[in-house]
């Protein structure tokens, strides 16, 4: 009952906020969104791993050069009503040569599909690994974003005074990743960067949108929103390491990157890459006193999109390099991954068949995500899909026992 009241209060608050703002609006407030039900089961034993109802509300209104937007989301999972979430809520001021957005907002950079290289501003919700839609993986950040425009050129500046961390799976979750330690450690709670001017994060992106190609250059000085693990204490026994105590630590890092796309005949070509300074990589705690080593790293991708006989194809190849690599690090010096997507529509584009897959070449392993979507009407969508993991190690193979299927329906308004 208490959670129900919280849900109702959240919706009422969002509606009231938009209503107050719209008193001076020329066109009034707009409300749209969707309701969605989704259930899924593991193929191995038939147990439910998804049982979810979602109400996603999107409120917006404009008055002159100002606009307001709010995106409250309500979830019911496994019969339990969750605390309401406010995915985004911001005010935007605009002019002929600038836009200023202040509040909680998603900031999307980069050209990659399902890969986050220069997309360094917004952290991710990985509590269910890569199972949710990509739109739901990205979390909003709280701060200010200023966009400046001059013809085909643009400059985007972002300041985040509040730190937002990546949401990781709990220790008992299906999606809890393998820990990079030889034994199970004892964890100490992490310290979160405090709200202070000195703790702010800063990002910048220059963009050029030409007739033949688009180019962006990105940079940032920020907190790594996925922590490393620092060794606080360890004891040795007759067989080696007997106990280990670690603390998740969020640390500063710097990045500089690029994203490029253009068309050559029937092909859309794209590339994206970034250099990261002083990233922490976990290592053998018997070799590294802190449990990690700081190294520079490079990540890049090359990809293409094209169509053949009405079928859309997309391919990407991604490489990760650890510079000055050492053999006692957990991760390999080079990691190679690819993504593939195939999309075909039928029945006058009301039925969409999609296959998206990640392939890791080093383990080897893979994640294959087939999906079927039927647009019954402009408002009603019925969908079904699956998650198939291949391999027995690596980013995807570690979840080999988590193959599952799901069905659902989505009503938009």
Secondary structure, 3 states (H helix, E strand, C coil): CHHHHHHHHHHHHHHHHHHHHHHHCCCCEEEEEEEEEEEEEECCCCCEEEEEEEEEEEEEEEECCEEEEEEEEEEEECCEECCCEEEEEEEEEECCCEEEEEEEECCCCCCCCCCCCCCCCCCEECCCCCCCCHHHHECCEEEEEEEEEECCEEEEEEEECCCCCCECCCCCCCCCCCCCCCCCCEEEEEECCCCCHHHCEEEEEEEEECCCEEEEEEEEEEECCCCEEEEEEEEEECCEEEEEEEEEECCEEEEEEEEEEEEECCEEEEEEEEEEEEEEEEECCCCCCCCEEEEEEEEEEEEEEEEECCEEEEEEEEEEEECCCCCCECCCCEEEEEEEEEEEEECCCCEEEEEEEEEECCCCEEEEEEEEEEECCCCEEEEEEEEEEECCCHHHHCCHHHCEEEEEEEEEC
